[in-house]
């Protein structure tokens, strides 16, 4: 009896002759998440990069700003040399240490808050927030009014602290620090009935601490994602995403040889005995309907 060729050999022959129809992976398209208002300090923070501008020494400055939604308190304004996630990590970690943890953070869909090539647009930064128990809120693309309070602050910041620009980062940061003092303590806000943001803001009762490793007692396996974003089971390597590198995920067999991949309380997707990648599950962060305006 002649031994049949391996499946991979048959597939290679068919592929060479144009007889293999390749499945296109569904590309994530940003839609925005559910937006909820906060009626107490630290229920919601808003963050964004104010548009970059050139300093006197010809280097670009990217100010990263964070405000408290309820009190409009300006938590930080840090001039960075790029929008790289490692720079943003340090700014947010310092803010968490100084003010505690918020309930949620609202941003746009840009780097480093989101990633167009990862599952559900998650980034390393937003994965870290989820680990800390912080909900993520993303505005709908093309709808900056959903983060209107923060954008209004940016207009004042641009007018008073960037025109004209300082010569270097040190001098520019001094102006940002002075702007924070004036904005929080010396300028009454009409939207706050003439009060100062510092009159309303108090630090969060949730102190910052490195998050514990997640546990998956209702899953069959717990696996740590490799640095290249893969799930390794024996000799199999399943592509997930590099934004989960180093994170623990849970695996549960939901059907025969079909596995569900979960991170914290979120179901990410499925893989089977044939596919070498995780196919996305329904997006757990996107509601059926996203409001055009921010809820008050």
C-alpha positions in Angstrom: 0.0 0.0 0.0 1.3 3.4 -1.0 1.7 5.8 1.9 -0.2 9.0 1.2 1.8 12.3 1.4 1.6 14.5 4.4 -1.1 17.1 4.6 1.5 19.9 4.4 2.9 18.4 1.2 -0.6 18.3 -0.4 -1.2 21.8 0.7 2.1 23.0 -0.8 1.3 21.4 -4.1 -2.2 22.9 -4.2 -0.9 26.3 -3.2 1.7 26.3 -5.9 -1.0 25.7 -8.5 -3.3 28.5 -7.2 -5.9 26.1 -5.7 -5.7 27.4 -2.1 -8.1 30.1 -1.1 -6.6 32.1 1.7 -8.8 33.4 4.5 -8.3 37.1 5.2 -8.0 37.9 8.8 -10.5 40.4 10.0 -8.7 43.7 10.5 -9.6 45.7 13.6 -11.4 48.9 12.8 -11.6 51.5 15.6 -15.2 52.3 16.6 -14.9 53.7 20.1 -16.1 52.2 23.3 -18.9 52.9 25.7 -18.4 56.3 27.3 -19.6 56.9 30.9 -19.3 60.1 32.8 -17.9 60.4 36.4 -19.6 62.4 39.1 -16.7 62.2 41.6 -13.0 62.8 41.3 -10.9 59.9 39.9 -13.9 58.2 38.5 -12.6 59.1 35.1 -9.3 60.5 33.9 -8.8 61.9 30.4 -5.5 61.7 28.5 -4.1 62.8 25.2 -1.0 64.1 23.4 -1.4 67.8 22.5 -0.2 68.3 19.0 3.6 68.2 18.6 5.5 71.5 18.1 9.1 72.4 17.4 11.3 73.8 20.1 13.9 76.5 19.5 16.6 73.9 19.1 14.7 72.2 16.2 13.6 69.2 18.3 9.9 68.3 18.5 8.0 68.3 21.8 5.0 66.0 22.4 3.1 67.1 25.5 1.3 64.3 27.3 -1.5 65.6 29.4 -3.8 63.9 32.0 -6.8 65.6 33.6 -9.5 64.5 36.1 -12.9 64.5 34.3 -15.0 65.7 37.2 -12.9 68.4 38.7 -10.9 69.3 35.5 -7.8 69.1 37.7 -4.7 68.9 35.5 -2.7 66.0 36.9 0.3 66.2 34.6 1.7 67.9 31.5 4.9 66.3 30.5 6.9 67.3 27.4 8.2 64.1 25.7 10.4 63.6 22.7 8.1 61.0 21.1 4.8 59.2 21.6 6.6 55.9 22.4 4.8 53.7 24.9 7.8 53.4 27.3 7.8 57.2 27.8 4.1 57.2 28.4 4.5 54.3 30.9 6.8 56.4 33.1 4.4 59.4 33.0 1.4 57.4 34.0 3.2 55.4 36.6 4.3 58.7 38.3 0.8 60.0 38.1 -0.6 56.8 39.7 2.0 57.0 42.5 1.2 60.7 43.1 -2.6 60.6 42.8 -3.7 57.0 43.0 -5.6 55.0 40.5 -8.7 56.2 38.5 -11.7 54.1 37.7 -11.3 54.6 34.0 -9.2 56.5 31.5 -10.6 58.0 28.3 -8.3 58.5 25.3 -8.5 58.6 21.5 -7.4 55.6 19.3 -3.9 56.8 18.6 -0.5 55.5 19.8 0.3 54.5 22.5 -3.2 54.3 23.9 -4.3 51.9 21.2 -2.8 49.7 18.5 -4.4 49.2 15.1 -2.7 45.9 14.5 -3.6 44.2 17.8 -6.8 42.4 19.0 -9.5 45.0 19.7 -7.0 47.8 19.3 -5.4 47.1 22.6 -1.8 48.3 23.3 0.8 47.4 25.9 -0.3 50.6 27.8 -4.0 49.7 27.8 -3.2 46.1 28.8 -1.3 47.4 31.8 -4.3 49.6 32.7 -6.6 46.6 32.6 -4.2 44.7 34.8 -4.5 47.6 37.3 -8.2 47.4 37.3 -8.7 50.5 35.2 -11.4 50.5 32.5 -10.5 51.8 29.1 -12.7 54.3 27.3 -11.9 55.3 23.7 -13.7 58.1 21.8 -15.1 57.4 18.4 -12.6 58.2 15.5 -13.3 61.7 14.2 -15.3 62.8 17.3 -12.9 64.8 19.5 -15.9 66.4 21.2 -16.3 63.1 23.1 -13.2 64.3 25.0 -14.3 67.9 24.9 -13.2 69.0 28.4 -9.7 67.8 27.7 -9.5 69.4 24.3 -10.7 72.7 25.7 -7.8 72.6 28.2 -5.4 71.9 25.3 -6.5 75.2 23.6 -5.6 77.1 26.7 -2.3 75.2 27.1 -1.4 75.9 23.5 -2.1 79.6 23.8 -0.4 80.2 27.2 2.5 77.7 27.3 3.7 77.0 23.8 3.5 80.2 21.8 6.3 81.0 21.3 8.0 77.7 22.0 11.0 77.6 24.5 14.5 76.7 23.3 14.8 73.3 24.9 12.9 70.6 26.8 14.0 71.9 30.3 12.8 75.4 29.6 9.6 74.2 28.0 8.9 71.9 31.0 9.2 74.8 33.4 6.5 76.6 31.5 4.3 73.5 31.6 4.8 73.2 35.3 3.9 76.8 35.8 0.8 76.4 33.6 -0.3 73.5 35.9 -0.1 75.7 38.9 -2.1 78.5 37.3 -4.7 76.2 35.8 -5.4 74.3 39.0 -5.0 77.0 41.7 -5.2 80.5 40.3 -7.8 80.5 37.5 -11.5 80.1 38.5 -13.4 77.9 36.0 -16.8 79.0 34.8 -17.9 75.4 34.4 -17.1 74.8 38.1 -19.2 77.8 39.2 -16.1 79.9 39.7 -14.3 77.3 41.8 -10.7 76.2 41.2 -10.0 72.6 40.2 -7.9 72.2 43.3 -10.9 73.0 45.4 -12.7 69.9 44.1 -10.0 67.4 43.5 -8.8 64.9 46.0 -6.4 62.0 45.4 -7.8 58.5 44.8 -8.3 56.1 47.7 -7.0 53.4 45.4 -3.3 53.4 46.0 -1.0 52.3 43.1 0.8 48.9 43.5 2.1 46.4 40.9 -0.8 44.2 40.0 -0.9 40.5 41.0 -0.7 37.8 38.4 -4.1 36.9 37.0 -5.6 33.5 37.9 -7.8 31.3 35.7 -9.5 28.7 38.0 -12.2 27.9 35.4 -9.8 27.3 32.5 -7.9 24.2 31.6 -4.5 25.8 31.3 -2.7 29.0 32.2 0.0 30.0 29.7 2.4 32.9 29.7 2.6 34.7 26.3 6.1 34.7 24.8 8.0 37.9 24.1 7.1 37.5 20.4 3.4 37.4 21.2 2.8 33.6 20.9 1.1 30.9 23.0 3.3 27.8 23.1 1.6 24.4 23.7 4.1 21.6 23.3 5.6 22.2 19.9 2.7 24.3 18.7 3.1 28.1 18.5 -0.1 30.1 18.3 0.1 33.7 17.2 -1.7 36.1 19.6 -0.2 39.6 19.8 2.9 41.2 21.1 0.8 43.6 23.3 0.3 40.6 25.6 3.9 39.6 25.7 4.8 38.3 29.2 1.1 38.2 30.3 -0.7 35.1 31.6 -3.7 34.0 29.6 -6.2 31.3 30.3 -7.0 28.5 27.8 -10.3 26.5 27.9 -11.4 23.8 25.5 -14.9 24.8 24.5 -15.3 22.2 21.8 -13.3 19.2 20.6 -9.8 20.7 19.8 -11.2 24.3 19.9 -9.7 26.5 22.5 -10.9 29.8 24.0 -8.2 32.3 25.0 -9.0 34.7 27.9 -7.2 37.6 29.5 -8.5 38.6 32.9 -12.3 38.6 32.4 -12.2 39.2 28.7 -12.5 36.5 26.0 -10.0 37.3 23.3 -10.6 34.6 20.7 -10.3 31.0 19.6 -7.9 28.6 17.9 -8.2 25.0 16.8 -5.8 22.2 15.9 -5.3 23.5 12.4 -5.0 27.3 12.8 -1.7 28.8 14.0 -3.3 32.0 15.2 -6.1 33.3 17.5 -9.2 34.3 15.6 -10.9 37.2 17.4 -14.0 36.8 19.5 -16.7 39.5 19.6 -15.1 42.7 20.8 -15.8 43.0 24.5 -15.1 46.7 24.6 -17.4 48.0 21.9 -21.1 48.6 22.6 -23.8 48.1 20.0 -24.2 51.9 19.8 -21.6 54.6 20.5 -22.8 58.1 21.4 -21.5 61.0 19.3 -21.3 63.2 22.3 -19.8 62.5 25.7 -22.4 61.8 28.4 -22.6 64.2 31.2 
